[in-house]
């Protein structure tokens, strides 16, 4: 069940927020920066996981905070390793593979709802008209609400049509 909403994803009632990053991403732009600032331990734990596992793009990693927050880092972009390396562009292939991983996480963890931004279209460089069909294809058949934040409005709570638990 995919619902397009407008507002500030940080104010979602969804049980988890998923967003796109690169392996070992510095999380210094866009939604990743906002999440890094709000949950600095998540950023530290993400880097620890990356150094331990050396994940490839197309993977996903979920972090759970002490207050029940869950963040799913979708590896939609290339790059991120090596001194001074910066995340590269996202690819549609990486988006699709990471969304498949997200679907597995939702099922395994029993998540009741999830919120996504316009995935991989900011820093990732992809076109929304290319990405949204992939979201529909990969997540359209899951039984939990997927709130896709198509328009950002700072500090404005979205009208999420289903009560998220």
C-alpha positions in Angstrom: 0.0 0.0 0.0 1.8 3.1 -1.3 0.6 6.5 -0.2 2.1 9.7 -1.7 2.2 12.4 1.0 3.6 15.9 1.4 5.4 17.2 4.5 8.4 16.7 6.6 9.5 13.0 6.7 11.1 13.6 10.1 7.6 14.1 11.6 6.2 10.8 10.2 4.2 8.4 12.3 5.8 5.5 10.3 7.7 2.9 12.3 10.8 3.3 10.1 12.3 5.9 7.8 14.3 4.6 4.8 16.7 6.8 2.8 19.4 6.4 0.2 23.1 6.6 1.0 26.4 5.3 -0.3 28.6 2.8 1.5 30.5 4.7 4.2 28.6 7.8 3.3 29.6 11.0 5.3 25.8 11.8 5.5 26.5 15.5 5.1 23.7 16.5 2.7 19.9 16.4 2.5 17.9 13.9 4.6 21.0 11.9 5.5 22.4 15.1 7.2 19.2 15.6 9.1 19.2 12.0 10.3 22.9 12.2 11.1 22.3 15.3 13.2 19.3 13.8 15.0 20.8 10.4 15.5 24.6 10.7 15.6 24.9 7.2 17.0 23.2 5.8 13.9 25.9 7.5 11.8 28.7 6.1 13.9 27.1 2.6 13.9 26.6 2.8 10.1 30.3 3.5 9.6 31.3 0.7 11.9 29.1 -1.7 9.9 30.5 -0.5 6.6 34.1 -1.0 7.8 33.2 -4.5 9.1 31.2 -5.7 6.1 32.3 -3.5 3.2 28.8 -3.7 1.7 28.1 -3.1 -2.0 25.5 -0.8 -3.4 22.1 -2.5 -3.5 22.2 -3.6 0.1 20.3 -2.2 3.1 21.1 -1.9 6.8 18.6 -1.1 9.6 19.5 0.8 12.7 17.3 0.8 15.8 17.6 3.6 18.4 16.9 3.4 22.1 13.7 5.4 21.7 12.2 2.9 19.2 13.2 4.8 16.1 14.3 2.7 13.1 16.3 4.0 10.2 16.9 1.9 7.1 20.0 3.0 5.1 19.5 1.9 1.5 22.8 1.7 -0.4 21.6 3.3 -3.6 24.8 5.1 -4.5 28.3 4.0 -5.5 31.5 4.9 -3.7 32.3 6.0 -0.2 35.5 4.1 0.6 39.1 5.5 0.6 40.6 8.7 1.9 38.7 11.7 0.7 36.3 9.6 -1.4 32.8 11.0 -1.9 29.6 9.2 -2.6 28.9 8.8 -6.3 25.6 8.9 -8.2 22.8 6.4 -7.5 21.8 3.9 -10.2 18.3 2.5 -10.9 19.8 -1.0 -10.5 21.0 -0.2 -7.0 17.7 1.4 -6.1 15.8 -1.7 -7.1 18.1 -4.0 -5.3 18.1 -2.0 -2.1 14.3 -1.8 -2.3 14.2 -5.6 -2.5 16.4 -5.7 0.7 14.0 -3.2 2.3 11.1 -5.5 1.5 12.9 -8.3 3.3 13.6 -6.1 6.3 10.0 -5.1 6.6 8.9 -8.8 6.6 11.7 -10.0 8.9 11.3 -7.2 11.5 7.5 -7.1 11.3 7.5 -3.4 10.6 4.0 -1.9 10.6 4.8 1.1 8.3 7.7 2.8 6.5 8.4 6.3 5.1 10.5 7.0 2.1 11.7 10.3 0.6 12.0 10.9 -3.1 14.7 8.2 -3.0 18.0 8.8 -4.9 16.8 12.0 -6.6 18.7 14.6 -4.6 22.4 13.8 -4.0 21.8 10.5 -5.9 21.1 12.4 -9.1 18.2 10.2 -10.5 15.0 11.4 -12.0 11.8 10.9 -9.9 9.9 9.7 -12.9 12.4 6.8 -13.2 12.6 6.0 -9.4 8.9 6.0 -8.4 7.9 3.1 -10.7 10.7 1.1 -9.1 9.2 1.9 -5.7 5.8 0.8 -6.9 7.2 -2.4 -8.4 9.2 -3.4 -5.4 6.9 -2.3 -2.6 3.4 -2.0 -4.1 2.4 -5.5 -2.9 3.5 -5.3 0.7 0.7 -5.3 3.3 2.0 -2.3 5.3 1.6 1.3 4.5 4.5 2.9 2.6 4.4 6.7 2.9 6.3 8.2 0.0 7.1 11.9 0.7 6.9 13.4 -2.7 7.0 17.0 -1.7 9.0 18.3 1.3 7.5 21.0 3.5 9.7 21.8 6.5 8.2 21.3 9.9 4.8 20.3 8.4 3.3 16.9 9.4 2.0 15.0 6.5 -1.5 13.7 6.3 -0.7 10.0 6.4 -3.9 8.3 5.4 -3.5 5.2 7.6 -2.7 5.3 11.3 0.9 4.1 11.5 1.8 2.0 14.5 
